[in-house]
Amino acid sequence: MRSNLVELRDLKVAFDGTTVLHGIDLDVAPGEALGLVGESGCGKSVTWLAALGLLPGKATVTGSVKVEGREMLGRARTALEEIRGGRIAMIFQDPSSSLNPVLRVGRQIVEALAIHRGLRGAAAKTEALRLLDMVGIPDARGRFDLFPHEFSGGQCQRLMIAMALAGQPDLLVADEPTTALDATIQAQILDLLADIRTETGMATVFISHDLGAVSQVCDRVCVMYSGRIVEAGGIDELFARPRHPYTRGLFDAIPGIDGLRTRLVPIPGTVPNPKEMPRGCAFSPRCARAVDACGTAIPELASDGNGRLLACRNPVPVPQQGRKPARVLEAAF
């Protein structure tokens, strides 16, 4: 049985005394693809920025972040730099803001190769061209010396993936990598990530609010709400039978692409302000299934006995056989 590549335990984050991440427990095994889904502001990106030590100085981070058993939280910057880019790489949703606009793209990839693998000169350029070919940049040699603004949005995202792969990471954290792209380019990027994972055996954490995209690339998924994981399980089972009312609400708000047109069912209310969190379950003010106990104590994330982790006192019943699965499977690429 393989040990986990990354383990997060009771990871908490506060900004200026306001807690925004309330004790995340999360494991990533070698080679697996894990999805993190939820509305904007639920803590998906903050979780991994905290784990990699990329939050600003005003953030207070507590808990444990272990990479193959080695504690990383609170370690010196030099120790973190050995992990970032080398063992764990991260790509962001806006590649244009991540690429240096005044440096040629070839130089930026070569710089990553020099830092993480010690390659220089002709060897570095040869490897950079190989990475550009791997991520599908046409005429890699001819475009090696171009600037970022001379590439399309989808190509810039491919460049960011090439830079992330330069360190041969064991884990790639993809933070909303398809949000700013049109549907056709999104599908290409998702296929690219899946192909790279197959070729290299690299684990992937896919952060997104796009449930259709997550269904295409992930083995397992965690649903987050207001800084907590509220449901987690295998992708097929969870997407077909979501049990947390919030998860079910996410699926009900997705339009189907076939069959009769039906009115979408939005989740009422808004995400609570971290400074004014309700008592008990943070979702209870918006939840149609809330009971009195939901407003008094925070439910623990625990197994439901069927391989699902769930934090809910009154979950959605397991649907009877033959009931239509979640709409997200219809909306997938």
PLY file of the C-alpha trace (Angstrom):
ply
format ascii 1.0
element vertex 333
property float x
property float y
property float z
element edge 332
property int vertex1
property int vertex2
end_header
0.00 0.00 0.00
1.50 3.33 -1.09
1.99 6.14 1.39
0.48 9.51 0.64
2.47 12.02 -1.35
0.95 15.01 0.50
-0.95 15.08 3.79
-2.75 18.14 5.14
-3.95 17.93 8.74
-6.10 20.50 10.54
-4.87 23.22 8.17
-6.23 26.60 9.24
-5.71 30.06 7.73
-6.64 33.44 9.19
-6.26 36.94 7.77
-6.05 39.75 10.33
-7.64 37.50 12.93
-10.51 36.32 10.70
-10.41 32.58 10.05
-11.12 31.64 6.43
-9.95 28.01 6.45
-11.31 25.90 9.29
-9.16 22.79 9.66
-8.68 21.01 6.34
-7.71 17.32 6.35
-6.67 16.15 2.89
-4.50 13.42 1.37
-3.10 13.13 -2.15
-1.72 9.76 -3.20
1.01 9.36 -5.84
-0.46 9.46 -9.33
-4.06 10.27 -8.36
-6.17 13.13 -9.66
-8.09 14.99 -6.96
-10.69 17.66 -7.66
-11.57 20.55 -5.34
-14.90 22.18 -6.17
-17.09 24.88 -4.67
-18.21 28.47 -5.10
-15.69 31.29 -5.32
-14.31 32.15 -1.90
-14.83 28.72 -0.35
-11.10 28.21 0.28
-10.00 25.99 -2.62
-7.05 28.10 -3.73
-6.16 29.30 -0.22
-5.71 25.67 0.85
-2.89 25.08 -1.59
-1.39 28.55 -1.39
-1.09 27.96 2.35
0.38 24.50 1.86
3.06 25.90 -0.45
3.83 28.95 1.69
2.59 31.40 -0.94
0.20 33.46 1.19
1.08 37.06 2.17
2.75 37.82 5.48
-0.50 38.91 7.16
-1.85 35.35 6.88
-1.61 33.09 9.93
-1.29 29.43 8.97
-1.47 26.57 11.47
-1.78 22.82 11.25
0.40 20.36 9.37
1.56 20.03 5.75
3.66 16.94 5.06
5.31 15.94 1.79
6.20 12.24 1.96
6.26 12.50 5.74
8.38 15.66 5.95
6.72 18.58 7.73
6.81 21.71 5.55
4.76 24.23 7.51
6.97 26.74 9.26
10.16 25.60 7.57
12.73 28.01 6.17
12.25 29.55 2.75
15.14 27.54 1.30
13.45 24.28 2.33
10.18 25.39 0.73
11.95 26.35 -2.50
13.19 22.77 -2.81
9.57 21.64 -2.81
7.94 24.40 -4.88
8.43 23.78 -8.57
10.50 20.67 -7.97
8.20 18.33 -6.02
4.99 20.35 -6.29
4.23 22.77 -9.14
1.27 25.12 -9.44
-0.37 26.75 -12.43
-2.86 29.59 -12.13
-6.06 30.58 -13.90
-4.65 33.71 -15.56
-1.47 32.72 -17.40
-0.99 36.23 -18.79
-0.35 37.56 -15.28
1.98 34.68 -14.43
4.27 35.00 -17.44
6.84 37.81 -17.43
5.77 40.11 -20.29
9.27 41.46 -20.97
11.08 38.11 -21.19
10.92 35.72 -24.12
9.05 32.51 -23.32
12.03 30.31 -24.13
14.15 32.12 -21.58
11.48 31.71 -18.92
11.29 27.95 -19.43
15.09 27.66 -19.53
15.26 29.56 -16.24
12.90 27.03 -14.63
15.05 24.18 -15.96
18.20 25.79 -14.53
16.64 26.29 -11.10
15.02 22.89 -10.69
17.19 20.55 -12.76
20.50 22.37 -13.20
20.29 22.35 -17.00
22.02 25.12 -18.94
23.07 26.03 -22.46
22.19 23.72 -25.33
20.88 20.99 -23.01
18.40 23.41 -21.43
17.18 24.66 -24.80
16.73 21.12 -26.11
14.67 20.18 -23.05
12.64 23.40 -23.30
11.77 22.61 -26.91
10.75 19.09 -25.89
8.41 20.52 -23.25
6.90 22.95 -25.75
6.26 20.05 -28.12
4.76 18.01 -25.27
2.21 20.71 -24.43
1.24 21.21 -28.07
2.87 24.52 -29.02
3.14 24.45 -32.85
6.54 25.28 -34.39
8.20 25.25 -30.98
11.64 26.09 -32.36
10.35 29.03 -34.37
8.36 30.44 -31.42
10.97 29.85 -28.74
12.09 33.51 -28.79
8.65 35.12 -28.92
7.15 37.19 -26.08
4.03 36.09 -24.13
1.79 38.66 -25.84
2.46 36.91 -29.16
0.59 33.80 -27.98
-3.13 33.23 -27.55
-4.72 32.69 -24.14
-4.84 28.92 -24.61
-1.23 28.83 -25.76
-0.16 30.91 -22.74
-1.79 28.32 -20.50
0.17 25.62 -22.35
3.34 27.63 -21.74
2.55 27.73 -18.02
2.06 23.96 -18.01
5.43 23.54 -19.77
7.10 25.70 -17.10
5.40 23.69 -14.36
6.65 20.44 -15.90
10.21 21.76 -16.14
10.92 20.64 -12.57
9.48 17.15 -13.18
7.08 17.55 -10.23
5.38 14.68 -8.43
2.25 16.82 -8.01
0.74 19.49 -10.24
-1.79 21.84 -8.63
-3.94 23.34 -11.40
-5.85 26.34 -10.03
-8.80 27.09 -12.35
-6.61 26.49 -15.44
-9.50 26.67 -17.93
-11.63 29.52 -16.53
-10.50 32.23 -18.97
-10.63 29.96 -22.04
-13.42 29.20 -24.49
-15.05 25.76 -24.46
-12.99 24.27 -27.29
-9.67 25.34 -25.75
-10.86 24.19 -22.32
-11.39 20.70 -23.69
-7.92 20.71 -25.24
-6.27 21.76 -21.98
-8.18 19.08 -20.04
-7.10 16.43 -22.55
-3.51 17.70 -22.29
-3.50 17.44 -18.48
-4.94 13.92 -18.67
-2.35 12.85 -21.26
0.55 14.28 -19.24
-0.66 12.51 -16.12
-0.81 9.23 -18.05
2.67 9.70 -19.52
4.46 10.86 -16.37
2.47 9.30 -13.51
2.24 12.75 -11.93
-0.47 13.37 -9.34
-2.86 16.26 -10.02
-5.00 18.52 -7.88
-7.60 20.21 -10.09
-9.20 23.28 -8.50
-12.33 24.44 -10.27
-15.94 25.54 -9.98
-16.59 23.81 -13.33
-18.06 20.46 -12.33
-18.10 19.19 -15.91
-14.35 19.77 -16.21
-13.67 18.06 -12.88
-15.65 15.01 -14.00
-13.31 14.60 -16.97
-9.93 14.58 -15.23
-10.37 13.50 -11.60
-10.61 10.19 -9.74
-11.80 11.69 -6.47
-13.43 14.97 -5.51
-13.77 17.13 -2.39
-16.57 19.69 -2.16
-15.73 22.80 -0.11
-17.99 25.40 1.47
-16.95 28.35 3.66
-13.49 27.02 4.39
-14.46 23.42 5.11
-14.73 20.16 3.19
-18.38 19.13 3.36
-18.36 16.06 1.13
-15.70 13.84 -0.45
-15.65 10.60 -2.39
-15.01 8.86 -5.68
-15.93 10.94 -8.71
-18.49 8.56 -10.26
-20.34 7.76 -7.06
-20.41 11.32 -5.72
-21.48 12.87 -9.02
-24.23 10.32 -9.54
-25.53 10.49 -5.95
-24.52 13.73 -4.17
-25.66 13.59 -0.55
-24.77 16.95 1.00
-27.53 19.51 0.26
-24.89 21.98 -0.95
-23.42 19.47 -3.40
-26.89 18.58 -4.62
-27.62 22.28 -5.06
-24.53 22.75 -7.24
-25.73 20.02 -9.57
-29.33 21.27 -9.66
-28.08 24.67 -10.85
-26.48 23.19 -13.98
-28.62 23.21 -17.15
-29.05 19.92 -18.97
-28.23 19.68 -22.66
-30.90 17.16 -23.62
-34.46 16.24 -22.70
-37.18 18.65 -21.64
-36.30 22.14 -20.54
-36.76 22.56 -16.81
-36.35 25.57 -14.56
-33.00 25.64 -12.80
-33.04 25.43 -9.02
-30.59 28.01 -7.61
-29.18 27.81 -4.12
-30.92 30.57 -2.14
-28.99 33.21 -0.24
-25.29 33.99 -0.41
-22.04 32.63 0.99
-21.60 33.97 4.55
-19.04 36.64 5.34
-16.08 35.00 7.14
-16.34 37.73 9.80
-20.00 36.92 10.43
-20.24 33.15 10.26
-23.55 31.63 11.44
-23.61 29.28 14.39
-23.42 25.60 13.59
-23.29 24.50 9.97
-22.30 27.42 7.72
-24.70 26.21 5.02
-27.73 25.87 7.31
-29.20 29.37 6.59
-29.41 28.42 2.89
-30.37 24.77 3.34
-33.90 23.43 2.81
-33.02 20.30 4.80
-31.71 22.10 7.88
-32.93 20.85 11.25
-32.62 22.49 14.67
-29.32 20.76 15.41
-27.76 22.28 12.27
-27.79 25.73 13.87
-26.15 24.73 17.14
-22.97 22.74 16.32
-20.68 22.26 13.33
-21.08 18.74 11.87
-17.90 16.66 11.69
-16.66 15.26 8.39
-17.14 11.51 8.85
-17.65 8.36 6.79
-21.21 7.47 5.85
-20.28 3.79 5.83
-20.14 3.57 2.04
-16.78 5.18 1.33
-18.17 8.71 1.33
-17.06 11.46 3.71
-19.92 13.74 4.70
-20.44 16.67 7.07
-24.22 16.89 7.37
-26.86 16.02 9.97
-29.67 15.57 7.46
-28.12 14.49 4.14
-29.98 13.90 0.90
-31.29 10.31 0.92
-29.58 7.80 -1.35
-31.73 7.91 -4.52
-33.71 4.87 -5.53
-32.36 2.83 -8.40
-33.29 4.31 -11.73
-33.39 7.89 -10.54
-31.72 10.33 -12.88
-28.09 11.05 -11.87
-26.71 14.52 -11.27
-26.96 16.88 -14.24
-23.26 17.55 -14.29
-22.64 14.33 -16.18
-24.78 15.70 -19.00
-22.83 18.96 -19.07
-19.40 17.30 -19.31
-17.27 17.91 -22.38
0 1
1 2
2 3
3 4
4 5
5 6
6 7
7 8
8 9
9 10
10 11
11 12
12 13
13 14
14 15
15 16
16 17
17 18
18 19
19 20
20 21
21 22
22 23
23 24
24 25
25 26
26 27
27 28
28 29
29 30
30 31
31 32
32 33
33 34
34 35
35 36
36 37
37 38
38 39
39 40
40 41
41 42
42 43
43 44
44 45
45 46
46 47
47 48
48 49
49 50
50 51
51 52
52 53
53 54
54 55
55 56
56 57
57 58
58 59
59 60
60 61
61 62
62 63
63 64
64 65
65 66
66 67
67 68
68 69
69 70
70 71
71 72
72 73
73 74
74 75
75 76
76 77
77 78
78 79
79 80
80 81
81 82
82 83
83 84
84 85
85 86
86 87
87 88
88 89
89 90
90 91
91 92
92 93
93 94
94 95
95 96
96 97
97 98
98 99
99 100
100 101
101 102
102 103
103 104
104 105
105 106
106 107
107 108
108 109
109 110
110 111
111 112
112 113
113 114
114 115
115 116
116 117
117 118
118 119
119 120
120 121
121 122
122 123
123 124
124 125
125 126
126 127
127 128
128 129
129 130
130 131
131 132
132 133
133 134
134 135
135 136
136 137
137 138
138 139
139 140
140 141
141 142
142 143
143 144
144 145
145 146
146 147
147 148
148 149
149 150
150 151
151 152
152 153
153 154
154 155
155 156
156 157
157 158
158 159
159 160
160 161
161 162
162 163
163 164
164 165
165 166
166 167
167 168
168 169
169 170
170 171
171 172
172 173
173 174
174 175
175 176
176 177
177 178
178 179
179 180
180 181
181 182
182 183
183 184
184 185
185 186
186 187
187 188
188 189
189 190
190 191
191 192
192 193
193 194
194 195
195 196
196 197
197 198
198 199
199 200
200 201
201 202
202 203
203 204
204 205
205 206
206 207
207 208
208 209
209 210
210 211
211 212
212 213
213 214
214 215
215 216
216 217
217 218
218 219
219 220
220 221
221 222
222 223
223 224
224 225
225 226
226 227
227 228
228 229
229 230
230 231
231 232
232 233
233 234
234 235
235 236
236 237
237 238
238 239
239 240
240 241
241 242
242 243
243 244
244 245
245 246
246 247
247 248
248 249
249 250
250 251
251 252
252 253
253 254
254 255
255 256
256 257
257 258
258 259
259 260
260 261
261 262
262 263
263 264
264 265
265 266
266 267
267 268
268 269
269 270
270 271
271 272
272 273
273 274
274 275
275 276
276 277
277 278
278 279
279 280
280 281
281 282
282 283
283 284
284 285
285 286
286 287
287 288
288 289
289 290
290 291
291 292
292 293
293 294
294 295
295 296
296 297
297 298
298 299
299 300
300 301
301 302
302 303
303 304
304 305
305 306
306 307
307 308
308 309
309 310
310 311
311 312
312 313
313 314
314 315
315 316
316 317
317 318
318 319
319 320
320 321
321 322
322 323
323 324
324 325
325 326
326 327
327 328
328 329
329 330
330 331
331 332
